[in-house]
Amino acid sequence: MNRKKFPVILIIVIIILSSIYILITNKKEDKISSTYYNLGTINEITLYDIKKDHGEQILKECEKILKDIDNKMSCQISNSEISKINNNAGINYVKVSDDTYKVINEAIDFSILSNDTFDISIGPIIDLWGIGTDYAKVPINKEINNKLPLVNYKNILLDKENQSVKLAKKNMKIDLGGIAKGYAADKIYSYLKRENLESALINLGGNIYVLGTKENNQPFFIGIQDPTKVRGNSIGNIKASNKSIVTSGIYERYLEVNNKIYHHMIDPHSGYPFNNSLSSVTIVSDNSMICDALSTTTFGLGIEKGMKLIDSIDGADAIFITKNKQIYLSKNLKDKFNLTDNSFTIETNNLY
């Protein structure tokens, strides 16, 4: 070898090796995740294909978003905006943030859409049952009948100009448990998009929102919970990308008394848990707040009315599972749902 060329070759090799080293050391981490407790549930957010330091910074901001919404909308936090509204029931309007006003306004729209099946003024009845708390019980009829006159979304008064809310009757109480997690998932999803993230999984107590795709542009596979078993057991899955998936089921929170199960989804008309053929409903949409509200609404409406409502809403799909293990899929999911448990059957007959 020409000795004069050797230093040049050596320099080239060093440059190449340095470039390879830079590529390796700058390679993004596979994933980073964090777990939080807000909105009365365990939340986990996972970011894929991102550097650790950047990911930790983003996850801290996600936690701030969750805490902010919790501090505004939780009726368990004494100084939240919702608690202030409830404490001023029948007395005064309470000025609230853009977030709280928007969620309450959307909730009222869902009440109208569902013929009163979805109603955030259900708070007094929720408190009576206490399902999911240490003081859970089956109320007597008299207790329920005394509280039912307080449940009516039409008595939630909105002052748009002053962005204020008032409950018309004393002892009324708003509970945003059926919609706030969806709103939080939407806000986190929007934040991650602004940060130019390409892949993430948001799980707010079972309210799922997937951003982008996983490795090699493969969609996420989201398991559909087996409503006859504890959380974590699935009967099948769907592929999802930039979609929210929310399930409401009788397995989530319940009270068992004298071998009878009382689940947490309360009918605002009767004051008792919805009683129909369904064991769960899963909603798929690109808006998690819609998924959250619709999962409760369609469960309460029952399978025929619920499916009819879903078919009338653009961009919303549903998986209905009955207590006798029948599965009904809305039209856009019929080729997307993968059944993995043969003890369940997919029904092909039209419901209406």
N, C-alpha and C positions, 0 to 999 in steps of 0.2 A: 504494500500500500504506500502511496506517496505520502511522506511524513507531513508535507505542507497541507495536504487535504484533511489530515486527521483532526486537527482542532475544529475545522469547519463542521465535519461530520459529528464530532462530539457535541458541539453547540446545538446542532439540529436535533440530535437524540435527546439532549437535556430539555430542549423546548417542547418536544413531543411528549416526553415523560411528564413534564410540568403541566402540560395541557390536560393529560389523562388524569393527573392527581387532582387538578382543579375540578374536573368533571365529576370525579368520584366524591370529593369532599363536599361539593355543592349539590350532590344528589338529594332529592327531597325525601323526607321520611315517608314511610308507608302510610301511617296514620297517627293521629293524636286525639285523645278524647278526655272528657271531663264529666263528672257527675255532680248534680246539684239537687237540692231539695227546695222546691218552690211550688206555689199553686197547689199545695196539698198533696204533692206526689214526687216521686223520684224521676229526675230528668237526666238524660245523657245525650251529649252532642259529640259526634265523631267527625273529624276532618281528615280527608284522605289526600295523599300526594302533596304534602306541605312541609316546609321546614319547621323544626320544633319551636324555635323562638317566635317565629311569626304565628304559628298555631296557638301557642300559649297566650299570646297577646289577644288574638281573636276570641279565644274561649273566655277570657276574662271579660271581654265586652259582651259576649253572649250572656254571661252571668249577670251583668249589670242590667241587661234588657229584661231578663226573667225577674230579677228582684224588683225592678221598677214596676212591672205589670202586677206582680204580686202585691206590692205596697199600695197600688191603686185599687185593685179589683177584688182582693180577698176579704170576705166577710168575717174571717177569723182574726184579722189584724185590726185592732181597735181604732187606729187613726187612719185607716184606708179611706179612699173616697167613697167606696161602697158602704162602709160602716157609717160614715158621716151621713150619707143619704138615708140609711136605715134608721139612724138615731134621730133624724129630723122628720120621720114619717108623720104626715098629717100636720106638720108645723111650717117648715120653711123649704124653699128651693136651696140646693147646694151646687155651687159652681164646681165643675169638674174639668179634668184634662181632656185634650182631644181624644186620647185613647179610650178613656172610660165612656165619654159621650158617644163615640162611634160604636163601641161594642153594645151599649144599651140600645141605641137606635137600630142597629142590625138585629138585635134579639127581638125587638118589637116587630120588625118586618117578618121574622121567622114565625112569630106567634100568629100573625095574620095569615101567612102562607099555609100554616099547619092547622088552621081552624082551632086555635087555642091549645093544641096538643103540646107545643113548646111554650113555656111560660116562666120567665126568670123571676116572677113574683112568688114562686113556689117556696121561698125561704122559710116561712112559718111552719109549713108541713115537713120540710126537710129537717128542721130542728126537732120536731116532734119525734120523728123516727130515729134520728141520730145514727143512721147506718154508717159504719166506718169509724165510729167513735167508741169510747169506753162506756157511754151511757145509752147505747142502742137499745131500743125496746119496740114492741108492737103497741102502738097507742090504742086506747079504747075509742069506740065510735064517737062518743060525745066530744072527746078532745079534738078529733079530726073535724067534726061538724062545726065546732066553735072557730076553727082556724080557716076553713074553706072560704068564707066570705072575704078574707084578706087576699085571696089569690085571684088576681085579675090584672093582666098586663095593661088594660085600658086605663087603669088608675096610676100608671107610671106617666107622669107629666113632664114633657120636655120643653124647655125654653131655648130654642135654637139661637136666638139673638145673643143671649147671655151665657150660652153653653151651660145651662143649669138643669138639674133634675129634682123632681119632688115626687114623693109618694103621697097619694091623695088621702089615705086613711092611716090613722095611728096604728102602730104594731105591724104594718106591712113590712116586708123584708125582701130585698133583691138577693138572689144567689146566682152568680155567673159561672158556676161550676160546669155548666153544659156548653160553654162557648169560649171562656177566657183562655184555655190552653191552646185552642185552635188559633186564636188571635196572636198569642205569644209565638207559636210556631211560624206563623206568617211573617212576623216582624224579624225573627231571627233569620229566616230564609232570605228576606229582602236585604238584610245587613250582609249576609255572606255573599250574596250576588254583587252588592256594591263593592265588596272587597275582592271581587274577581275570583272567588273560589270556584273550582270546577267540580268538586266532588265532596259531598257531606251527607251525613245521616243525622237527622234531628229526631229524637225520641222523647217526647214529653209525656211520661206516664202512659205510653201506648198510643199517643197521638204522633204518628210518623209523618215526617216530611223528608223526601230524598232529593238532594240536589245533584244534578248531572248523572254521571255514570261511574262505575268502578273501573278497574284496570282494563285496558284493551277495549275501551268503549262499551263494556258489557253493562247492561242495566242491573239495578239492584233486584234481588229476589226477596220479596216481603212475604213472610209466612202469615197465613190466616189462622187465628187462634181456634183451637178446638174448644167450643163452649162447654163441653162436658168435663174438661180437665183444667188443672191449674195453669196459670199463665206460663207460656214457653212451649206448649204443645200445639202443633199445627196440624191442620187437615189438608193443607195445600198451600199454594203460593201464587203470586202474580209478579210479573216483571214490571218495574216502575222506574221512571226517570223524570225528575222535576214534577213530582206528584205528591200529594198528601194522602195518607191512608189512615182512617180513624174507625175504630170498632167500639160499639156499645153492646155489652152483653150481660146476661144474668150471672155470669161467673165472676165479675169484677169485684163488686162490693155487695155483700148481702148479710142478712141476719137470719139465723136458723133457730126457730122456736117450735118445739113439739114436732120435730121432723118435717117442718114446713119451711121452705126457703122464701124469704122476702128480699128481693133485689132492690138496688138503690134508685132505680128510675121510677119516679113517682108520677102518677096520672094527676094533673092539676084539677081534673073534674071530680075525681072520687077521693083523692087524698091517699090512695093505696097504690102499691106498685102496679105498673101496667100488667095486665093479664091477657095474654094471647098466645098464639102458637109459636112465637119466635123465641129463639135462645140468643141470637146475636144478629147485628147488622153492621156491615163494613161499608164505608163510603170512600170512594176514590174521586179526587178532584184536584185541580191545581190551586185550590184555596183551602187552607186547613180550617179556618173558622167556619166555612160552609160545611166542611166534612163533620166538624164537631157538632154543630147544631143539627145537621141532617141525620146524623147517626141516632141521636135521641128522638128526633121528630119521627123518623120513619119507623123506629122500633115501636113508638107509641101508637102510630097509625095502624100498625099491623101489616101483614105481607101484601095484601092486594092494594090497599090505599097507599101504602108506602112505596110500592113499585110504580104505581101510577104517577105519584109525585116525582119520583126520580126520573122517569121517562119524560117528564115535562120540563126538566131543567137541563139546559145545555151544559155540557162539560162535567156532569155528575154521573157517577155510576155506583152500583151497589151489589153487595153479596148478602143475601138473606139466608140465614140458617135456622131451620125450625127445630123444635124439641124432638121431633122424630127423625132427625138427621137428614132432612131434605135440604138441598141447596138450590136457591133460585138466583140467577145471574141477570143483571140488566143487559141490554142488547150489546153494548160495546165491550163487555167483559167475557162474552161467551167463548171467544177464541183465545182469551188471555189468562184464564184461570187454570192452574195445573193441580188437579186433585191427586193427593198422595195417600189418602186414607179411604179404603174401599168400603168402610162401614157407613160412609156417607154417600148419597147419590145426588147427581145433578139432574134436576127436573127440566124437561124441555117444553112442557105444556105452558101455554100462555095463561097468565093469571087473570086477565080480564079481556 
